[in-house]
Amino acid sequence: MDICVNPACDHVHTQDDYEFADQPAKVMTFTGDLLAVSVDPPAIYGMIQFERGGRFMADFTDCDLSDVKVGMPVKMSFRRKMTDNERGFTGYF
């Protein structure tokens, strides 16, 4: 983000890049959504908290809802979420 998120700050281009891909993180909160469109319901998603600071809203994959617990460690992964063969489009998350 090029703009400081503090409303009183107004600074631009002062943020440093910081990679989270390999940082340890844990489940902060989650839900299993039976109303969301999903190939394999329920759609499981929630907030993860990184140990060094930072939070991220993410889809949870390769798990059952009964397996997910607040505080359990998570691993970041770049996955193919969907393929639209008719339009030749693949969506990743």
C-alpha positions in Angstrom: 0.0 0.0 0.0 1.5 3.3 -1.0 -0.6 5.3 1.5 -0.4 5.1 5.3 -3.6 3.6 6.7 -3.6 5.9 9.7 -6.2 8.6 8.9 -4.2 11.3 10.7 -0.9 10.4 8.9 -1.5 11.3 5.2 2.0 10.1 4.3 2.5 8.6 0.8 5.3 6.2 -0.4 6.6 5.7 3.2 5.7 2.0 3.5 8.3 -0.8 3.4 7.7 -4.1 1.5 7.2 -7.0 3.9 6.7 -10.6 2.8 4.3 -12.8 4.8 4.5 -16.0 2.7 7.0 -17.8 4.9 6.0 -16.2 8.2 4.3 -18.3 10.9 0.6 -17.7 11.4 -2.4 -19.1 13.3 -6.1 -19.2 12.8 -7.7 -16.2 14.6 -11.3 -16.8 13.6 -13.1 -18.8 10.9 -16.5 -19.9 9.6 -18.0 -22.6 7.4 -20.4 -20.9 5.1 -23.1 -23.2 3.6 -24.7 -20.3 1.7 -21.6 -19.3 -0.3 -21.0 -20.9 -3.7 -18.5 -23.7 -3.3 -17.6 -26.8 -5.3 -17.2 -28.6 -1.9 -19.4 -27.0 0.7 -19.1 -25.5 3.2 -16.8 -22.7 2.0 -14.3 -22.4 4.9 -12.5 -19.1 5.4 -11.4 -16.8 8.1 -8.8 -14.4 9.6 -5.2 -15.5 10.2 -2.8 -13.7 12.5 0.9 -13.6 11.7 3.3 -14.0 14.7 5.2 -10.9 13.7 2.1 -8.8 13.2 -0.4 -8.5 10.4 -3.7 -10.2 9.6 -5.1 -11.7 6.5 -8.5 -12.9 5.4 -8.1 -16.2 3.6 -9.9 -19.2 2.1 -8.9 -22.4 4.0 -8.2 -25.4 1.8 -7.4 -29.1 2.2 -9.4 -29.4 5.5 -12.8 -30.2 6.9 -14.7 -27.7 9.0 -14.4 -30.1 12.0 -10.5 -30.0 11.7 -10.2 -26.2 11.9 -9.6 -24.7 15.4 -8.8 -21.2 16.6 -5.0 -21.0 17.3 -4.0 -23.8 15.0 -1.0 -23.1 12.8 -1.6 -22.5 9.1 0.6 -22.5 6.0 0.2 -20.1 3.2 -0.3 -21.6 -0.2 -1.0 -20.2 -3.7 -3.8 -22.3 -5.2 -6.0 -22.5 -8.2 -9.4 -21.6 -7.0 -11.5 -22.0 -10.1 -11.3 -22.5 -13.9 -13.8 -21.0 -16.3 -13.3 -23.1 -19.5 -15.9 -21.2 -21.4 -14.0 -17.9 -21.1 -10.5 -19.3 -20.8 -10.0 -17.9 -17.3 -8.3 -19.4 -14.3 -8.6 -17.7 -10.9 -6.0 -18.2 -8.2 -6.0 -17.2 -4.5 
